Amino acid sequence: MHKLKIESKKNVFEFIFDKHKIIIGDNYKRRFEIINSIRCFFNKISKTEYSSIKNFKNNIYLNENYLENRRHYFFELGIGFELSSDLKLGSKSILLKYLEAVFEGIEFFDDVSNVNRLLDIFIKEFFEEESGFGNLTLNVDVQPINAKTLIKMLELCFLKECFTTNESDLTYEDNILMQLEMINKISALSKEKEVFAIINVPLLTKKIYEKICELEKGVALVFVDFIEKDNFLSMNEVYLLDRIEIDLMNEEELFELQMNHEKNLSLEQLKKDLFTQCDRFIANDYNIDE
């Protein structure tokens, strides 16, 4: 079990979870504050004069320890993902982080060391008779193959049913599942870093939910507008961001709410009653396969 605490301006948000937290509700102002605070933390947005005067905070703690963002890959997943843009391997590319995880430490492999030696010999022999310019000699060194140089050499595209494809061919589920599959692979491959993901999905389908559950190590906060058809969530996964704002796994908050509740309810019954509020976010009329 993990505890995540986010200090945002003068507010504090706490999430208790095993692998992920499903944040559901229509309090979009609070949602924006949580997401924006996390984004600013990982992007190292500098503190302004205004925030200093107001004594605003922007800190994240995981299990009571200040979160070191250099030890995490930070991702924002959602319907804004553009496959063709991600293939360009910019600094925020999910695919770039995946390739870095795949090729991590590749320069220490024997085969790569041999290739580097042979390439160095070949280049220097090739230039041996062509490197003189009067009383000057052109010295040539070969940049050794490592994860960074190897990634620059790659030409990438995605195939579907043996044909090249881009985001115009993807369904809503394809788009989200592809992103989740990449961060799951990054999580499994990376030895040095863990994943911290904000997953913003307007419609949480069963397939997307199951893929989220596969995340091996890291933190995933899943912001949801609607649940497809039936409520397939478990109570302990849910953080209500509604008229009542509460983590259904936080017994201290539940106990405090129970003490102030107008009805004499057991803690378990209160938790069940709160969980039923998720039902109003079930999108029974949605069918994303058509």
VEXNUNU-791319 format. One record per atom (N, C-alpha, C, O, CB): x, y negated, z negated; residue in one letter. Coordinates in steps of 0.001 Angstrom, whole numbers, plus 500000, padded with zeros to 6 digits. Glycine has a CB too. Example, Ala and Ser with C-alpha at 12.3 -4.5 7.8 and 13.67 -1.06 7.14 Angstrom:
VEXNUNU-791319
513190505690492200a
512300504500492200a
513200503300492200a
514236503319491535a
511308504473490954a
512850502250492920s
513670501060492860s
512900499970492130s
513409498862491961s
514084500598494275s
end
This chain:
VEXNUNU-791319
500845501199500000m
500000500000500000m
500877498755500000m
501885498705499294m
499046499992498774m
500500497750500789h
501267496525500910h
500400495319500549h
499175495352500661h
501829496380502332h
501070494267500118k
500373493026499808k
501053491892500561k
502254491660500423k
500360492752498273k
500265491200501349l
500753490060502123l
500128488790501567l
498908488692501434l
500426490222503638l
500982487811501242k
500484486524500745k
500949485423501677k
502133485316501994k
500966486252499290k
500000484608502111i
500304483489503005i
499948482195502298i
498794481971501931i
499534483614504356i
500945481347502110e
500711480011501564e
500601479055502736e
501574478817503452e
501854479574500577e
499407478509502926s
499138477641504064s
498626476296503559s
497528476204503011s
498114478294505031s
499435475253503749k
499111473932503214k
498898474056501703k
499859474278500966k
497840473334503915k
497659473916501231k
497403474078499796k
496517475285499503k
496007475439498394k
496754472820499235k
496341476136500508n
495538477345500352n
496432478577500279n
497571478570500747n
494537477481501508n
495892479626499685v
496603480905499609v
495673482004500108v
494524482099499678v
497090481203498147v
496183482836501022f
495437483980501541f
496199485243501174f
497413485321501364f
495228483876503092f
495487486232500647e
496119487488500271e
495419488665500948e
494191488742500984e
496103487661498745e
496225489575501482f
495707490749502172f
496376491992501593f
497602492058501505f
495946490650503709f
495573492972501200i
496082494249500708i
495717495305501744i
494563495396502166i
495494494607499283i
496700496101502153f
496461497024503263f
497465498169503232f
498493498099502559f
496539496283504609f
497141499231503980d
498082500324504193d
498908500060505450d
500130499929505388d
497337501674504305d
498220499983506598k
498912499723507861k
498471498413508509k
499273497720509135k
498678500870508823k
497201498082508357h
496668496907509028h
495476496368508248h
494963497024507342h
496265497238510480h
495048495174508610k
493862494571508005k
492951494079509119k
493386493365510023k
494246493404507038k
491678494468509044i
490678494009510002i
489967492793509403i
489259492911508403i
489656495151510353i
490158491645510011i
489586490392509497i
488387490035510368i
488530489703511544i
490653489223509492i
487224490110509775i
485992489952510554i
485088488906509921i
484940488849508700i
485248491291510672i
484490488088510763g
483611487021510293g
483664485840511240g
484483485801512158g
483995486584508877g
482786484880511011d
482724483742511935d
483166482429511287d
482729481352511692d
481314483592512471d
484036482529510277n
484619481324509698n
485868480983510523n
486992481300510132n
484969481526508162n
485646480334511670y
486723480125512628y
487733479078512161y
488886479104512591y
486148479715513958y
487325478176511305k
488275477191510774k
489323477877509912k
490514477586510015k
487540476107509958k
488869478793509058r
489802479522508207r
490668480464509054r
491858480630508785r
489036480318507121r
490073481068510063r
490833481938510960r
491969481159511616r
493111481616511659r
489910482551512037r
491635479977512124f
492664479160512770f
493783478833511791f
494959478879512152f
492055477865513329f
493424478505510558e
494440478137509575e
495396479298509305e
496607479096509215e
493777477690508270e
494860480507509177i
495701481682508919i
496642481929510094i
497851482076509915i
494828482932508661i
496073481971511296i
496878482256512490i
497909481169512720i
499068481463513013i
495982482396513726i
497502479923512591n
498416478816512839n
499558478799511827n
500697478488512174n
497662477493512799n
499253479131510588s
500278479169509556s
501314480247509860s
502515480003509736s
499646479414508185s
500861481438510257i
501779482527510605i
502629482137511818i
503839482357511843i
500991483834510895i
501977481561512805r
502680481152514029r
503773480121513714r
504896480229514207r
501678480567515056r
503437479138512901c
504414478104512535c
505569478697511734c
506718478285511893c
503736476987511726c
505259479665510874f
506299480298510062f
507311481030510941f
508518480856510775f
505671481273509056f
506824481847511875f
507729482629512704f
508422481775513766f
509540482091514175f
506972483759513367f
507783480711514212n
508408479829515198n
509287478769514550n
509849477908515226n
507345479160516042n
509396478847513229k
510263477940512458k
509962476470512747k
510862475665512985k
511731478230512765k
508664476145512718i
508253474760512920i
508714473921511736i
508420474245510585i
506716474656513101i
509430472855512019s
510014472034510958s
508940471327510143s
507876470971510649s
510974471008511550s
509251471139508873k
508362470405507986k
508402468921508345k
509479468368508568k
508756470625506502k
507256468282508403t
507177466869508777t
507137465980507540t
506976466457506416t
505941466612509650t
507286464681507770e
507148463727506666e
505756463835506052e
505591463786504833e
507412462281507152e
504766463983506918y
503373464066506444y
503180465276505530y
502597465160504452y
502396464146507642y
503679466454505973s
503504467662505166s
504288467573503862s
503870468131502847s
503940468897505955s
505418466879503882s
506202466705502648s
505463465824501653s
505416466127500461s
507579466096502964s
504890464736502143i
504139463821501266i
502923464532500674i
502592464352499502i
503691462555502048i
502261465344501507k
501063466064501056k
501402467329500253k
500517467994499714k
500205466438502258k
502692467640500189n
503148468842499482n
502548470119500080n
502177471046499360n
502787468745497997n
502463470143501408f
501951471320502102f
503013472422502105f
504207472155502239f
501531470962503552f
502550473667501956k
503449474816501992k
503181475645503243k
502090475614503810k
503284475682500722k
504191476374503650n
504015477321504758n
504980478484504541n
506059478540505130n
504264476629506157n
504560479410503678n
505404480530503285n
504640481845503425n
503414481881503319n
505905480350501840n
505379482910503662i
504784484248503726i
505590485180502823i
506821485196502855i
504749484787505204i
504865485953502019y
505491486919501119y
504910488302501409y
503701488457501584y
505273486520499619y
505782489294501455l
505357490678501636l
505825491468500428l
507022491571500159l
505919491286502965l
504862492025499702n
505163492764498470n
505999491927497501n
506983492394496927n
505900494067498801n
505569490675497342e
506175489718496407e
507535489192496858e
508121488354496173e
506322490358495059e
508045489660497979n
509337489186498479n
509122488232499656n
508279488471500521n
510234490381498905n
509899487151499671y
509798486201500781y
510117486925502079y
511131487615502182y
510755484986500574y
509258486767503054l
509405487500504303l
510523486884505146l
510498485691505446l
508077487508505087l
511494487699505520e
512590487245506369e
512195487468507821e
512177488601508302e
513921487989506028e
511873486365508527n
511345486543509883n
512373487110510861n
511996487646511903n
510836485225510406n
513677486999510539r
514689487574511426r
514646489102511414r
515212489752512293r
516081487090511022r
513976489665510420r
513883491126510336r
512587491645510957r
512263492825510829r
513976491579508878r
511847490759511630h
510579491163512237h
510491490678513686h
510940489582514021h
509393490616511419h
509909491513514521y
509444491075515827y
508052490489515618y
507179491154515060y
509433492259516877y
507837489254516059f
506521488630515913f
505807488637517257f
506357488199518268f
506648487181515368f
504569489141517256f
503777489198518477f
502371488647518229f
501787488835517162f
503703490642519004f
501853487968519239e
500432487595519268e
499804488318520447e
500154488069521601e
500233486027519381e
498880489208520151l
498231490007521178l
496792489548521351l
496116489194520385l
498284491504520823l
496333489558522606g
494955489164522848g
494655489126524330g
495444489594525150g
494670487814522222g
493509488565524664i
493070488574526068i
493825487554526919i
493659487530528138i
491572488296526149i
494655486707526293g
495450485750527057g
496702486360527679g
497447485672528376g
495843484609526174g
496936487646527430f
498132488313527955f
498096488371529482f
497104488797530074f
498254489736527373f
499210487930530122e
499348487979531574e
500496488909531922e
501653488607531627e
499582486560532170e
500196490007532530l
501195491033532832l
502294490482533740l
503475490729533495l
500528492247533491l
501923489742534781s
502921489230535730s
503873488258535053s
505059488220535381s
502233488544536915s
503363487470534110s
504207486539533366s
505124487284532406s
506293486929532260s
503346485532532598s
504596488320531749d
505395489088530803d
506537489819531497d
507598490020530905d
504519490082530062d
506324490217532749l
507355490917533508l
508565490031533813l
509628490537534173l
506770491441534798l
508408488719533670k
509530487802533893k
510508487810532725k
511583487216532802k
509015486385534123k
510125488496531630l
511013488716530480l
511471487407529836l
512651487223529540l
512230489523530911l
510520486511529627g
510824485292528878g
511021485597527407g
510875486741526976g
509711484260529054g
511354484571526640s
511715484788525230s
510569485381524411s
510821486040523402s
512157483477524602s
509312485161524821k
508170485695524081k
507574486939524733k
506488487377524353k
507104484635523951k
508262487500525691s
507763488676526405s
507748489908525509s
508746490230524863s
508615488944527644s
506614490591525476i
506524491855524730i
507401492911525398i
508071493695524727i
505047492347524645i
507384492917526735l
508171493901527479l
509667493713527224l
510404494696527144l
507873493795528985l
510124492473527096l
511536492224526797l
511923492851525457l
512966493494525341l
511825490708526779l
511072492658524449k
511362493236523127k
511352494762523194k
512120495427522498k
510333492744522079k
510476495309524038y
510440496765524213y
511749497264524829y
512320498250524364y
509241497176525100y
512223496581525877l
513467496981526530l
514659496843525585l
515562497680525592l
513697496143527790l
514659495786524774e
515730495609523789e
515750496772522796e
516815497243522396e
515556494271523040e
514562497224522407a
514481498362521483a
514937499654522157a
515610500477521536a
513046498523520959a
514568499832523440v
514973501036524180v
516492501107524316v
517087502169524134v
514317501059525577v
517123499960524639f
518557499941524927f
519413499537523729f
520606499275523879f
518828499004526066f
518812499485522547e
519549499085521354e
520761499992521126e
520615501208521003e
518628499112520127e
521959499396521070g
523181500155520815g
523677500978521981g
524517501861521802g
522969501044519672g
523167500704523191i
523520501546524352i
525006501448524694i
525562502380525275i
522683501142525574i
525664500325524342e
527081500147524672e
527984501143523937e
529151501315524288e
527513498727524342e
527427501792522914f
528232502759522145f
528072504189522667f
528709505112522159f
527841502708520664f
527221504371523682f
527069505698524261f
528315506042525084f
528868505175525761f
525789505773525138f
528753507290525031d
529950507707525763d
529819507466527262d
530760506984527893d
530235509175525505d
528667507795527841d
528473507626529290d
528608506163529690d
529203505850530722d
527094508160529717d
528059505271528880v
528130503837529198v
529563503329529045v
530013502506529842v
527174503025528286v
530282503809528030s
531690503436527857s
532511503866529065s
533381503128529530s
532265504066526573s
532229505070529574n
532942505565530760n
532622504718531990n
533516504386532767n
532580507036531029n
531368504374532162v
530969503522533289v
531667502169533203v
532139501652534216v
529434503331533314v
531738501595532009n
532399500300531837n
533882500379532213n
534411499476532862n
532249499815530385n
534546501461531804r
535963501618532155r
536155501776533662r
537045501158534246r
536558502828531426r
535317502607534291l
535421502830535736l
535115501553536513l
535769501257537513l
534469503951536174l
534137500813536058l
533779499564536732l
534924498559536634l
535215497854537600l
532489498970536126l
535566498490535484d
536694497578535298d
537850497963536225d
538465497097536848d
537162497587533825d
538142499271536313i
539214499741537198i
538882499433538654i
539732498935539392i
539446501255537015i
537652499725539071f
537231499511540455f
537342498045540851f
537888497730541908f
535798499996540654f
536838497158540026i
536849495728540356i
538279495209540451i
538602494457541371i
536062494922539304i
539129495596539524k
540502495092539534k
541299495649540714k
542137494947541279k
541200495443538223k
541045496897541087e
541689497448542278e
541183496755543538e
541954496510544465e
541443498960542370e
539918496445543573f
539301495794544729f
539912494411544963f
540102493992546104f
537779495676544531f
540218493708543867f
540747492355543971f
542272492306543976f
542859491232544104f
540224491521542841f
542910493458543838e
544355493486543632e
545121492742544723e
546043491983544423e
544832494915543566e
544748492952545985e
545467492322547086e
544828491024547538e
545352490352548427e
545554493265548245e
543703490664546939e
542969489489547399e
542900488392546343e
542123487447546482e
541572489885547810e
543704488509545290s
543549487581544171s
544569486450544167s
544557485614543263s
543644488331542885s
545454486409545163g
546463485364545184g
546014484130545934g
545467484238547031g
547723485883545789g
546237482953545357f
545932481659545974f
547153480758545784f
547193479927544877f
544632481006545347f
548171480943546676g
549408480198546507g
550122480670545257g
550416481854545090g
549137478689546437g
550394479703544374n
551052480084543123n
550058480387542009n
550433480487540840n
551988478985542677n
548773480536542384l
547728480883541418l
547199482283541691l
547145482730542837l
546579479859541465l
546814482957540632t
546232484295540747t
544867484301540081t
544708483840538951t
547158485368540110t
543879484835540803l
542521484941540263l
542438486157539349l
542615487293539789l
541467485040541407l
542169485905538083n
542006487007537138n
540519487352537029n
539684486471536826n
542597486638535739n
540206488603537160v
538803489048537157v
538570489995535988v
539250491013535860v
538433489745538501v
537612489657535140d
537163490556534079d
535707490906534326d
534935490069534794d
537349489912532673d
535336492109534021v
533966492581534243v
533194492518532932v
533648493015531901v
533957494030534815v
532026491901532990q
531184491874531793q
530682493295531525q
530020493885532378q
529982490874531964q
530989493844530358p
530601495242530101p
529089495404530032p
528357494467529709p
531231495738528797p
528646496603530339i
527214496902530264i
526807497044528799i
527370497849528057i
526870498199531062i
525836496259528408n
525209496393527095n
523714496162527306n
523261496050528445n
525820495374526034n
522956496092526234a
521492495961526375a
521131494721527188a
520278494781528073a
520815495893524985a
521787493588526885k
521435492327527546k
521762492355529033k
520929491974529855k
522162491165526882k
522976492805529394t
523361492815530806t
522552493843531598t
522226493627532765t
524858493108530945t
522234494963530948l
521467495997531638l
520055495521531948l
519533495783533031l
521416497271530798l
519437494823531003i
518082494300531221i
518052493333532394i
517094493322533167i
517564493603529956i
519116492504532534k
519184491547533644k
519271492242534993k
518902491664536015k
520376490625533470k
519752493465535003m
519910494207536255m
518614494863536722m
518514495291537872m
520977495261536094m
517629494943535840l
516423495713536146l
515440494937537020l
515287493723536880l
515739496131534860l
514785495654537915e
513637495134538664e
512424495940538218e
512393497161538367e
513857495229540237e
511439495259537676l
510344495942536999l
509006495712537686l
508753494639538234l
510263495489535562l
508166496716537651c
506760496582538033c
506003497700537334c
506605498670536873c
506565496642539603c
504701497568537258f
503872498621536680f
503133499356537795f
502738498771538804f
502868498034535651f
502964500650537577l
502227501493538528l
500992502054537851l
501008502361536659l
503119502644539069l
499931502185538612k
498718502857538151k
498263503785539264k
497989503350540382k
497589501829537764k
498186505068538941e
497868506089539942e
498829506001541120e
498430506143542276e
496415505937540429e
500113505762540809c
501218505702541777c
501227504438542635c
502011504346543580c
501158506898542676c
500378503470542326f
500329502223543079f
500694501054542173f
500372501048540985f
498933502012543698f
501380500054542761t
501722498874541968t
500446498164541528t
499440498157542238t
502632497912542774t
500512497568540346t
499322496939539779t
499714495677539024t
500874495495538654t
498573497918538846t
498739494812538801n
498953493637537956n
497692493407537133n
496790494245537126n
499307492370538812n
497629492263536433e
496521492059535498e
495148491999536165e
494128492212535510e
496747490797534731e
495120491707537474s
493824491651538158s
493166493026538260s
491957493123538467s
493994491061539551s
493958494085538115d
493435495450538201d
493064496039536844d
492518497140536774d
494447496339538868d
493358495305535759l
493147495843534422l
491765495505533885l
491236494424534141l
494207495319533479l
491186496437533139t
489958496160532408t
490311495469531092t
491484495334530745t
489151497470532153t
489291495038530374y
489505494436529051y
490275495400528152y
491237495005527494y
488153494054528396y
489858496646528123e
490537497638527282e
491955497910527769e
492876498008526958e
489742498942527254e
492146498033529093d
493485498258529636d
494448497178529146d
495564497470528716d
493448498283531177d
493998495937529219n
494837494795528864n
495298494880527410n
496486494746527118n
494078493485529099n
494347495104526504i
494676495155525077i
495475496411524745i
496448496351523993i
493395495107524229i
495062497555525308l
495747498822525010l
497200498811525475l
498071499372524810l
495009499985525666l
497462498171526617m
498833498078527106m
499719497331526109m
500829497770525808m
498867497381528472m
499225496208525602q
499987495432524625q
500241496240523349q
501349496251522813q
499245494132524285q
499190496913522879l
499326497716521667l
500300498872521859l
501078499191520960l
497972498250521240l
500254499498523033e
501164500611523315e
502610500128523289e
503492500829522793e
500836501253524682e
502856498936523823m
504222498415523833m
504719498123522421m
505855498460522089m
504299497150524684m
503884497499521583i
504377497201520227i
504486498469519384i
505320498542518482i
503450496190519528i
503647499472519671n
503796500759518982n
505134501414519329n
505797501984518462n
502634501703519349n
505524501328520601k
506804501886521035k
507966501108520419k
508962501694519994k
506905501870522572k
507828499789520374i
508868498958519754i
509036499342518287i
510153499499517794i
508519497449519881i
507908499489517604s
507932499857516191s
508627501204515984s
509403501367515043s
506506499907515631s
508347502165516862a
508922503503516724a
510405503524517075a
511174504274516475a
508172504488517606a
510815502699518049l
512194502742518541l
513157501903517715l
514319502271517543l
512237502280519966l
512677500782517207s
513580499827516565s
514079500334515211s
513297500784514374s
512881498485516388s
515386500250515018k
515980500667513746k
516186499480512815k
516227499647511596k
517313501375513987k
516313498297513375e
516676497120512587e
515480496261512193e
515500495615511145e
517653496282513354e
514440496248513021k
513338495320512807k
511996496049512725k
511830497161513226k
513302494284513922k
511051495378512076e
509675495855512053e
508798494868512809e
509213493748513110e
509171496041510595e
507594495296513107v
506642494477513861v
505741493690512916v
505251494222511920v
505791495357514794v
505533492431513239f
504495491624512591f
503600491122513718f
504027490316514544f
505109490416511732f
502357491601513751a
501482491314514878a
500178490652514449a
499527491077513495a
501183492584515631a
499818489604515177i
498466489044515124i
497733489606516335i
498138489371517474i
498472487445515120i
496670490336516096i
495903490952517183i
494529490286517208i
493712490481516308i
495779492520516998i
494295489505518247n
493068488716518347n
492168489326519417n
492379489100520609n
493385487224518675n
491163490103518996v
490314490810519959v
488854490398519775v
488271490636518717v
490466492344519800v
488262489780520802p
486847489402520702p
485936490595520431p
484972490494519672p
486406488713521976p
486253491728521063l
485455492946520888l
486382494093520504l
487233494501521294l
484656493291522188l
486217494608519298l
487020495741518837l
486312497032519241l
485274497390518684l
487245495685517284l
486896497725520225t
486329498999520662t
486972500141519878t
487982499955519199t
486532499201522189t
486371501319519985k
486905502479519273k
488314502824519775k
489189503164518979k
485963503692519442k
488531502737521083k
489846503053521639k
490902502070521151k
492012502470520803k
489794503048523166k
490562500792521125i
491508499774520657i
491805499983519181i
492955499883518752i
490952498351520898i
490769500273518409y
490934500519516979y
491870501708516740y
492760501632515892y
489565500773516315y
491677502792517473e
492507503983517298e
493962503698517654e
494877504231517026e
491974505135518155e
494172502858518662k
495543502512519041k
496196501633517976k
497392501768517716k
495560501796520403k
495435500741517359i
495947499920516265i
496392500811515106i
497403500539514458i
494873498910515792i
495639501863514854c
495956502779513746c
497257503542513980c
497794504134513044c
494816503769513544c
497769503541515199e
498992504280515516e
500262503509515165e
501355504074515194e
499010504633516982e
500130502235514837l
501307501435514510l
502059502078513343l
501494502268512266l
500903499976514166l
503326502408513558e
504080503198512580e
504568502373511400e
504394502774510250e
505257503852513250e
505173501232511672k
505692500418510574k
505578498947510943k
505791498546512088k
507166500790510249k
505236498163509935g
505070496744510178g
503758496239509621g
503118496888508793g
505153496452511655g
503371495067510091v
502160494395509623v
501298494047510829v
501798493509511817v
502505493114508798v
500017494350510752a
499086493981511817a
497840493353511192a
497120494004510435a
498707495223512687a
497595492094511515l
496357491420511127l
495475491343512358l
495855490748513366l
496632489991510532l
494295491946512277v
493417492097513436v
492194491204513249v
491370491437512364v
492993493588513630v
492089490179514092f
490976489230514003f
489903489628515011f
490167489737516208f
491460487767514259f
488695489843514508v
487635490454515307v
486391489572515320v
485982489040514288v
487291491850514766v
485792489424516509d
484492488752516626d
483353489762516519d
482393489565515774d
484396487983517960d
483482490847517280f
482436491869517306f
483050493265517289f
484180493475517732f
481539491695518547f
482272494217516763i
482646495630516787i
481757496322517812i
480544496114517834i
482505496294515365i
482356497131518644e
481579497840519662e
480671498890519028e
481135499774518308e
482513498500520685e
479380498784519303k
478384499795518921k
478358500065517423k
477884499222516663k
478654501087519656k
478853501213516979d
478751501591515567d
479889500987514752d
480952500663515282d
478755503117515420d
479639500842513444n
480685500372512542n
481583501552512176n
481246502341511294n
480072499717511263n
482709501670512843f
483627502795512627f
484761502433511666f
485703503208511505f
484211503258513960f
484679501265511027l
485723500835510099l
485526501491508736l
484441501970508406l
485726499301509959l
486605501498507957s
486473501907506564s
486480500654505695s
487023499624506097s
487619502891506148s
485885500732504513m
485738499550503668m
487070498916503314m
487208497693503335m
485002499907502407m
488052499748502987n
489336499217502531n
490117498486503616n
491065497760503318n
490172500331501990n
489725498675504870e
490407497979505967e
489933496537506127e
490612495724506755e
490193498730507269e
488780496222505566v
488067494993505934v
488408493821505027v
488461493943503803v
486576495232505903v
488634492691505663y
488708491396504989y
487590490547505579y
487612490229506768y
490133490705505169y
486607490177504750l
485490489370505228l
485902487909505291l
486338487330504296l
484255489546504322l
485761487329506459l
486038485907506644l
484727485258507074l
484572484751508185l
487191485661507708l
483799485305506130d
482412484934506400d
481995483907505358d
482834483172504837d
481463486185506376d
480708483852505053r
480231482978503980r
480949483311502684r
481352482422501933r
478704483111503797r
481105484619502431i
481964485093501346i
483284485511501961i
483310486251502945i
481304486279500552i
484379485040501386e
485714485361501896e
486408486259500880e
486771485816499790e
486553484062502167e
486592487540501253i
487132488482500283i
487732489695500979i
487251490134502023i
486045488919499304i
488790490227500382d
489413491463500833d
488752492611500068d
488804492651498839d
490976491440500609d
488136493539500789l
487418494633500131l
488351495666499501l
487887496646498918l
486511495317501124l
489656495453499615m
490611496329498934m
491187495639497686m
491975496232496949m
491754496735499900m
490789494396497463n
491324493634496337n
490381493755495135n
489382493040495055n
491525492142496727n
490691494640494225e
489803494927493097e
489687493743492141e
488641493549491521e
490301496149492341e
490744492955492019e
490686491790491138e
489670490775491652e
488874490245490876e
492072491138491016e
489694490505492947e
488733489568493543e
487314490126493462e
486368489384493196e
489104489273495013e
487165491422493689l
485846492053493613l
485290491983492192l
484102491722491997l
485922493518494080l
486140492213491214f
485706492154489817f
485250490742489447f
484248490565488754f
486843492607488882f
485992489746489914e
485614488355489628e
484276488016490274e
483444487331489678e
486704487383490127e
484077488498491488l
482805488275492175l
481674489005491466l
480567488477491359l
482894488732493637l
481936490201490986q
480937490977490255q
480486490247488989q
479295490225488678q
481498492359489896q
481425489655488263m
481118488950487020m
480216487735487254m
479428487356486388m
482407488512486340m
480345487135488438n
479569485929488746n
478359486204489644n
477679485278490087n
480464484905489410n
478102487482489905h
477016487829490815h
475673487719490103h
475561487988488907h
477210489250491375h
474655487316490866e
473317487145490284e
472671488463489896e
471787488499489040e
472421486419491255e
473112489548490525k
472576490867490209k
473596491672489402k
474803491445489496k
472191491621491502k
473096492596488624n
473962493470487840n
474327494687488693n
473634495704488678n
473267493905486507n
475421494563489427l
475822495620490344l
477118496269489875l
477967495619489265l
475986495067491766l
477259497561490167s
478546498206489929s
479541497691490963s
479158497143491996s
478423499764489995s
480806497875490668l
481846497406491577l
481744498109492928l
481937497498493979l
483233497634490965l
481437499399492878e
481330500172494113e
480124499725494938e
480206499648496164e
481228501669493798e
478999499429494269q
477807498983494987q
478021497599495591q
477581497329496708q
476592498968494051q
478693496732494855l
479008495399495384l
479863495514496645l
479639494816497633l
479740494548494318l
480833496399496586k
481723496607497721k
480945497119498939k
481181496678500064k
482842497595497347k
480017498053498704k
479197498578499797k
478293497506500382k
478123497422501598k
478358499754499312k
477710496680499506d
476831495596499975d
477606494598500837d
477105494129501858d
476185494867498775d
478820494283500420l
479648493367501199l
480029493984502540l
480060493303503566l
480909492988500416l
480317495285502515f
480721495971503736f
479593495976504772f
479853495926505975f
481150497403503418f
478353496037504308t
477220496044505249t
477109494729506017t
476442494675507051t
475912496312504500t
477750493673505528q
477736492404506263q
478426492523507614q
478175491735508525q
478404491312505442q
479301493523507730c
479960493759509023c
478954494147510099c
479203493942511287c
481024494856508887c
477819494707509689d
476841495205510657d
476292494096511557d
475885494350512691d
475697495885509929d
476283492870511042r
475746491800511896r
476724491390512998r
476398490573513859r
475397490582511047r
477926491970512959f
478907491707514011f
479040492899514962f
479970492953515767f
480268491373513393f
478109493854514866i
478111494987515792i
477437494561517097i
476302494085517096i
477386496226515169i
478154494740518207a
477646494307519508a
477044495501520237a
477664496071521135a
478771493657520357a
475833495871519844n
475221497083520396n
474950497006521894n
474861498035522562n
473937497366519681n
474820495803522420d
474477495672523842d
475696495674524750d
475548495651525972d
473694494404524067d
476893495702524185y
478094495648525011y
478396497012525611y
478262498045524954y
479288495154524192y
478798496993526848n
479304498203527493n
480435497781528410n
480196497387529552n
478175498964528286n
481660497859527924i
482787497293528660i
483240498168529811i
484108497765530585i
483936497059527731i
482673499352529939d
483085500236531032d
482343499917532318d
482653500496533360d
482854501691530652d
481393499033532277e
480631498741533490e
480857497288533902e
480303496837534904e
479119499019533274e
end
